[in-house]
Amino acid sequence: MKYLTEQIEATEIKAETLVAQMDVKENLIVRMRGVFARNYGEDLIGVSHDRDTTTLYLSRNGVFHILPEGLFFEENRLRTTRGEYFEGKYDKFKKEAEKVKAFFQIFDTEYFKQSFDLEQKQNAITERGNTVLINPCLNKPEMDTRNEYLEKLQTLLPFVSQLRGNFVLLPNMLKEILSVEKVEIRHTKPLYMQFILHKSGLSKEEFWEMDRDFAEFFDFFYRWFLPIEIEYDYKIKSYTAPFILGDTLILDYNTHL
């Protein structure tokens, strides 16, 4: 797609998404080139500016392309008789077709503006995060939390149907969200899971603060991402630090009796 003097690669991106990122003037005009152009170009073919007007060229069918040609032109319009020149009749036909397209251009522009307005509203929702999707699930107007781990987990709620009970993805997901070195799942008894979170080098204060945040996190994680029949527990562990008297020793974290 050509934007001003630059060529932009946008084969799989719809026009509304691209235009939302551009400096579009208030006076917008849309020209539909027909879906045939999609065979060799993008949805948004080009953009041009003229003073306070922005013109978009789209490889889509407009109203003119959808309506039957018989509404505007006779079936045998381009047939020539002796002494007539096809080129002249064809040029006249093209000019008349452009006039018809210009008549329907206002409708094509209005249809695109409605679609573009929806795109802008979707972008505004995305910029605010997923709170619009999250809040109805939580049955509360706001979810006020300072737990950084819980905030990250909330953004995955729209995909909970694919993630719930997926014990291949969940360990890696927890590892990234909780910023730990490794997540290990142990099945100590039927329908019981223990999440071992490997995190080294914690001081006593850091350990207790992390344990407090993880308690809130796993309560939410259990309700949304684990099967209802599963019971769970979690432990923060450090198995890599050597046992040296005088170092920071925390029972059941890096010290065991």
C-alpha positions in Angstrom: 0.0 0.0 0.0 1.2 3.5 -0.8 0.9 6.0 2.0 2.0 9.5 0.8 5.5 8.8 -0.6 6.1 5.5 1.3 5.3 1.9 0.5 3.8 0.0 3.5 3.5 -3.8 3.7 -0.1 -4.4 4.9 -1.3 -7.5 3.0 -3.4 -9.0 5.8 -4.4 -5.9 7.7 -7.9 -4.4 7.1 -8.2 -0.7 6.1 -9.9 0.4 9.4 -7.0 -0.8 11.4 -4.4 1.0 9.3 -6.4 4.3 9.1 -6.8 4.3 12.9 -3.1 4.7 13.2 -2.8 7.5 10.6 -3.3 11.3 10.8 -6.7 11.3 9.0 -8.2 14.7 8.3 -11.8 15.5 9.3 -13.1 15.4 5.7 -12.8 11.7 4.6 -13.6 10.3 1.1 -13.6 6.6 0.3 -13.3 5.3 -3.3 -14.1 1.6 -3.8 -12.0 -0.1 -6.6 -13.8 -3.4 -6.4 -12.8 -6.7 -4.9 -10.9 -7.7 -8.1 -8.0 -5.5 -6.9 -7.7 -7.7 -3.8 -6.2 -10.4 -6.0 -3.0 -8.4 -6.4 -3.2 -5.8 -3.6 -4.1 -5.0 0.0 -7.4 -4.0 1.4 -6.2 -0.4 1.6 -4.7 0.3 -1.8 -3.6 3.9 -1.1 -4.1 7.1 0.8 -3.8 10.7 -0.5 -4.2 14.1 1.2 -5.5 17.3 -0.4 -5.6 20.2 1.9 -8.1 19.2 4.6 -9.4 16.1 2.8 -8.1 12.5 3.0 -9.0 10.1 0.3 -8.8 6.3 0.8 -8.7 3.8 -2.0 -10.0 0.4 -1.0 -10.1 -3.0 -2.9 -13.7 -3.5 -1.9 -17.1 -3.5 -3.7 -19.0 -0.3 -3.3 -22.7 0.2 -3.9 -22.1 0.6 -7.7 -20.4 -2.9 -7.8 -23.2 -4.6 -6.0 -26.1 -3.3 -8.0 -26.9 -4.8 -11.4 -25.3 -3.0 -14.3 -28.6 -3.0 -16.2 -29.8 -0.3 -13.8 -27.4 2.2 -15.4 -26.4 0.9 -18.9 -28.0 -0.9 -21.8 -26.9 -4.4 -22.4 -25.6 -3.8 -25.9 -24.1 -0.4 -25.2 -20.6 -1.2 -26.5 -21.7 -3.0 -29.6 -20.4 -1.1 -32.7 -22.1 -0.6 -36.0 -20.5 0.3 -39.4 -18.7 3.6 -39.2 -18.7 3.7 -35.3 -15.5 3.6 -33.3 -15.3 1.4 -30.2 -12.7 3.5 -28.5 -14.9 6.5 -28.5 -17.9 4.7 -27.2 -15.8 3.0 -24.5 -14.3 6.3 -23.3 -17.8 7.8 -23.1 -19.0 4.7 -21.2 -16.1 5.0 -18.7 -16.9 8.7 -18.0 -20.6 7.8 -17.4 -19.6 5.0 -15.0 -17.4 7.3 -13.1 -20.3 9.7 -12.6 -22.4 6.8 -11.3 -19.6 5.8 -8.9 -19.3 9.5 -7.7 -23.1 9.5 -7.0 -22.8 6.4 -4.7 -19.5 7.5 -3.2 -21.2 9.4 -0.3 -22.9 6.1 0.7 -19.6 4.1 0.5 -17.9 6.7 2.6 -20.7 6.7 5.2 -20.6 2.9 5.5 -16.8 3.0 5.9 -17.1 5.7 8.6 -19.4 3.5 10.6 -17.0 0.6 10.4 -14.1 3.0 11.2 -15.9 4.3 14.2 -16.3 0.8 15.5 -12.6 0.2 15.0 -11.7 3.3 17.1 -14.0 2.2 19.9 -12.4 -1.3 19.9 -8.9 0.4 20.0 -10.0 2.5 23.0 -11.2 -0.6 24.8 -7.8 -2.3 24.1 -5.9 0.6 25.4 -7.7 0.5 28.7 -7.0 -3.2 29.0 -9.4 -6.0 29.3 -11.5 -4.5 32.2 -14.6 -4.4 30.0 -14.4 -8.2 29.6 -13.1 -8.8 33.1 -15.6 -6.9 35.2 -18.7 -8.7 34.1 -17.0 -12.0 34.9 -16.1 -10.8 38.4 -19.6 -9.3 39.0 -18.1 -6.2 40.4 -17.6 -2.7 38.9 -13.9 -2.5 39.6 -11.2 -4.9 40.8 -8.9 -2.8 42.9 -5.7 -4.7 43.6 -2.1 -3.8 44.0 -1.0 -7.4 43.4 1.1 -7.1 40.2 0.8 -10.9 39.6 -3.0 -10.8 39.8 -3.2 -7.9 37.4 -1.2 -9.9 34.8 -3.4 -12.9 35.3 -6.6 -10.9 34.7 -5.6 -10.1 31.1 -5.8 -13.8 30.3 -9.5 -14.2 31.4 -10.8 -13.9 27.8 -8.9 -17.1 27.0 -9.8 -19.0 30.1 -11.8 -21.6 28.2 -8.6 -22.6 26.4 -6.3 -22.4 29.5 -8.4 -24.0 32.2 -7.0 -27.4 33.1 -4.3 -27.2 30.4 -1.4 -28.5 32.5 1.0 -28.3 29.5 0.6 -24.5 29.2 -0.2 -23.5 32.8 3.3 -24.1 34.3 4.9 -21.9 31.6 2.2 -19.3 32.1 2.8 -19.2 35.8 6.6 -19.0 35.3 6.2 -15.9 33.2 3.6 -14.2 35.3 5.2 -14.9 38.7 8.8 -14.2 37.5 10.1 -17.4 39.0 12.8 -19.7 37.7 10.7 -22.8 37.3 7.2 -24.1 38.1 6.8 -27.7 39.0 3.5 -29.6 39.4 3.4 -32.5 41.8 0.5 -35.0 42.2 0.9 -36.2 45.8 -2.5 -37.9 45.8 -5.6 -38.2 43.5 -7.2 -34.9 42.6 -4.6 -33.0 44.5 -1.9 -30.8 42.9 1.0 -29.0 44.5 2.6 -26.1 42.6 6.3 -25.8 43.5 7.6 -22.3 42.6 11.4 -22.1 42.4 12.7 -18.7 43.4 16.3 -18.2 44.7 17.9 -15.5 46.7 14.9 -14.2 48.7 15.4 -12.4 52.0 13.0 -13.1 54.9 11.0 -10.0 54.1 10.9 -10.7 50.4 9.8 -14.3 51.1 6.9 -13.3 53.3 5.8 -10.5 50.9 5.9 -12.9 48.0 4.0 -15.6 49.9 1.3 -13.1 50.8 0.9 -12.0 47.2 0.9 -15.6 45.9 -1.9 -16.5 48.4 -4.2 -13.9 46.8 -3.0 -14.9 43.3 -3.6 -18.6 43.7 -7.0 -18.1 45.2 -8.0 -16.4 42.0 -6.0 -18.8 39.8 -7.8 -21.8 41.4 -11.3 -20.4 40.8 -10.7 -19.6 37.1 -7.9 -21.8 35.7 -8.2 -25.2 37.5 -10.9 -27.8 37.2 -13.5 -27.6 40.0 -12.7 -31.1 41.3 -9.0 -30.4 41.8 -7.6 -29.3 45.2 -4.3 -27.5 45.2 -1.5 -26.1 47.3 1.6 -24.1 46.5 5.1 -23.7 48.0 7.9 -21.3 47.3 11.2 -23.2 47.2 14.9 -22.6 46.7 16.8 -25.8 46.1 20.0 -24.3 44.6 21.3 -22.3 47.6 23.9 -24.2 49.7 23.2 -24.7 53.4 25.6 -22.4 55.1 25.2 -21.2 58.7 25.1 -17.4 58.9 23.3 -17.0 55.5 19.6 -16.2 55.2 17.9 -19.4 56.3 14.1 -19.7 56.1 12.4 -22.9 57.2 10.6 -24.7 54.4 12.0 -22.4 51.8 15.8 -23.0 51.6 16.2 -24.9 54.9 14.7 -28.3 55.8 14.9 -30.4 59.0 
